[in-house]
């Protein structure tokens, strides 16, 4: 009776490991495929995490990065990766460890995988956020008029600027004379959410 019960338990655990690896692995591959073809990122919620301020003390930076990594653990991809590794590890160690030891080892592998994937996801979203140009990043940068900017703040034109390694276009106004297409300008002020104040580069500041 004991032997039969043990065999049934082993079969049950093997089924759990197999289902975990197969289902989680399949869903993970599906999410990867969606990401490749440009569908919405299922873990985009993590991109709302603010990056640490570069003026923040190192100890606080470390705490912030640790918090982001822990949050990253609970994204969909991190969970699926952890469950998949849990299943694969359990199957691989089923003949080498006791039932309890196998479950503990597989769970540990799954949690470690979730943490590592969480770090990776947080880092990737951090890079994406680093490359995003914010309006305040354009202050003091030079650009080119792409749509005539009317004189004396009488209307809006457009300027093309290079900021944070990207080329962006913003609505622009000027308190000087009209700026024709192709004119070189300098951003001297910002008007959220998407307008900049510019002056010709050949005009000295007041």
C-alpha distance (Angstrom), angle and dihedral (degrees) to the residues before:
residue distance angle dihedral
X1 . . .
X2 3.80 . .
X3 3.80 91.1 .
X4 3.81 91.7 50.2
X5 3.80 91.9 48.7
X6 3.80 90.4 49.1
X7 3.79 91.5 50.4
X8 3.80 91.1 49.0
X9 3.81 90.5 50.1
X10 3.79 91.4 48.8
X11 3.79 90.8 49.5
X12 3.79 90.4 48.7
X13 3.81 92.1 51.1
X14 3.79 91.1 46.7
X15 3.80 89.4 51.5
X16 3.80 91.0 49.8
X17 3.80 91.8 49.3
X18 3.80 92.1 46.9
X19 3.81 94.3 48.0
X20 3.80 91.8 45.9
X21 3.80 92.6 51.7
X22 3.81 95.1 42.7
X23 3.80 100.0 43.4
X24 3.81 98.2 38.7
X25 3.79 91.8 42.7
X26 3.80 92.1 50.6
X27 3.80 93.1 48.5
X28 3.81 90.6 47.2
X29 3.79 91.0 52.8
X30 3.81 89.2 47.5
X31 3.81 91.7 53.2
X32 3.79 90.2 47.8
X33 3.79 89.9 52.2
X34 3.82 91.2 50.4
X35 3.79 89.9 49.7
X36 3.81 91.2 51.1
X37 3.81 94.1 51.6
X38 3.80 90.4 48.7
X39 3.78 104.2 -104.3
X40 3.81 120.7 149.2
X41 3.79 116.3 -64.3
X42 3.85 108.8 -110.7
X43 3.79 89.7 -151.4
X44 3.79 96.1 47.0
X45 3.81 88.8 117.1
X46 3.78 87.9 77.9
X47 3.78 90.3 62.1
X48 3.80 88.0 71.7
X49 3.80 89.5 70.9
X50 3.80 109.6 108.4
X51 3.77 115.0 -123.8
X52 3.79 116.5 -120.6
X53 3.79 114.8 -91.8
X54 3.80 110.8 -107.9
X55 3.81 88.3 -133.1
X56 3.78 92.3 57.8
X57 3.83 117.3 108.5
X58 3.80 115.5 -96.7
X59 3.80 92.8 -112.9
X60 3.79 91.4 56.7
X61 3.82 90.6 44.5
X62 3.77 89.4 55.3
X63 3.79 92.1 49.0
X64 3.80 91.4 49.1
X65 3.80 92.8 49.9
X66 3.80 91.1 47.6
X67 3.79 90.1 51.5
X68 3.79 91.0 50.3
X69 3.81 90.7 50.1
X70 3.80 91.4 51.4
X71 3.81 90.8 49.1
X72 3.79 88.8 47.8
X73 3.81 88.8 57.7
X74 3.80 89.9 68.0
X75 3.77 97.6 53.1
X76 3.78 116.1 113.5
X77 3.79 95.8 -108.7
X78 3.81 93.3 48.5
X79 3.81 92.0 50.3
X80 3.80 93.0 47.8
X81 3.79 91.3 47.5
X82 3.81 90.6 50.3
X83 3.81 93.6 48.5
X84 3.80 90.9 46.9
X85 3.80 92.6 51.6
X86 3.81 89.7 44.7
X87 3.80 89.2 57.9
X88 3.79 95.9 43.5
X89 3.81 92.7 46.2
X90 3.80 91.5 48.8
X91 3.81 91.6 52.1
X92 3.79 92.0 46.4
X93 3.81 94.3 50.4
X94 3.79 98.9 37.1
X95 3.83 93.3 100.9
X96 3.79 95.0 40.6
X97 3.81 104.6 49.6
X98 3.75 138.4 39.2
X99 3.77 118.3 -95.8
X100 3.79 93.2 -99.2
X101 3.79 93.1 42.9
X102 3.78 90.8 49.5
X103 3.81 92.4 52.1
X104 3.82 92.3 47.5
X105 3.80 93.3 47.5
X106 3.81 93.4 45.5
X107 3.81 91.5 48.2
X108 3.80 90.7 49.7
X109 3.80 91.3 51.0
X110 3.79 90.8 48.4
X111 3.81 93.6 50.3
X112 3.80 92.3 46.7
X113 3.79 89.4 51.1
X114 3.81 91.2 50.1
X115 3.81 90.2 52.0
X116 3.82 94.6 47.7
X117 3.81 92.7 46.2
X118 3.82 89.0 46.3
X119 3.81 90.2 55.4
X120 3.80 90.2 48.5
X121 3.81 93.7 48.9
X122 3.81 92.3 47.0
X123 3.81 90.3 49.0
X124 3.80 92.1 49.5
X125 3.80 92.7 50.0
X126 3.80 88.8 46.4
X127 3.81 90.1 55.7
X128 3.79 91.0 48.6
X129 3.78 90.2 50.3
X130 3.83 91.0 47.2
X131 3.79 89.8 55.9
X132 3.81 93.5 50.3
X133 3.79 112.2 104.7
X134 3.79 113.8 -134.5
X135 3.78 121.8 -161.3
X136 3.80 92.8 -112.4
X137 3.82 89.7 56.3
X138 3.81 89.3 68.4
X139 3.81 95.4 60.3
X140 3.80 109.2 116.3
X141 3.80 94.6 11.0
X142 3.78 125.5 125.4
X143 3.77 124.3 -127.2
X144 3.77 146.7 157.2
X145 3.79 130.0 -99.7
X146 3.80 110.4 -112.5
X147 3.83 96.6 175.3
X148 3.80 122.1 27.2
X149 3.81 112.2 -91.1
X150 3.85 111.1 -142.8
X151 3.82 119.1 -126.7
X152 3.80 127.2 -100.3
X153 3.80 97.3 13.8
X154 3.80 90.2 -65.5
X155 3.78 94.6 136.9
X156 3.76 147.3 -19.5
X157 3.76 130.8 -82.9
X158 3.79 130.1 167.9
X159 3.78 135.3 -104.5
X160 3.77 132.3 -166.7
X161 3.80 114.9 -137.0
X162 3.78 136.9 -176.3
X163 3.80 111.0 -136.9
X164 3.78 133.9 155.0
X165 3.82 91.1 -0.2
X166 3.79 91.8 -56.7
X167 3.79 136.1 99.1
X168 3.80 114.1 -126.9
X169 3.79 137.2 172.4
X170 3.80 124.9 -139.2
X171 3.78 137.1 177.5
X172 3.80 109.4 -101.5
X173 3.78 140.9 -164.1
X174 3.80 131.7 -174.8
X175 3.80 137.2 -160.3
X176 3.82 89.9 -150.8
X177 3.79 132.0 71.3
X178 3.80 120.9 -51.6
X179 3.80 113.8 -69.5
X180 3.77 116.0 -140.0
X181 3.79 126.9 -147.7
X182 3.79 111.2 -74.8
X183 3.81 95.6 25.2
X184 3.80 116.7 139.4
X185 3.79 112.1 -120.8
X186 3.78 139.8 178.8
X187 3.80 124.0 -139.7
X188 3.81 108.0 -124.3
X189 3.79 100.2 166.1
X190 3.77 144.1 9.3
X191 3.80 132.7 -135.8
X192 3.81 110.7 -165.7
X193 2.86 137.2 -102.4
X194 3.81 99.8 29.3
X195 3.81 113.7 -26.2
X196 3.80 130.1 99.0
X197 3.80 132.1 -163.9
X198 3.79 112.5 -132.1
X199 3.79 139.9 -179.0
X200 3.79 131.2 -165.4
X201 3.79 112.5 -87.7
X202 3.81 90.5 -128.7
X203 3.81 92.9 59.3
X204 3.77 119.0 87.9
X205 3.83 116.9 -129.8
X206 3.79 117.3 -98.7
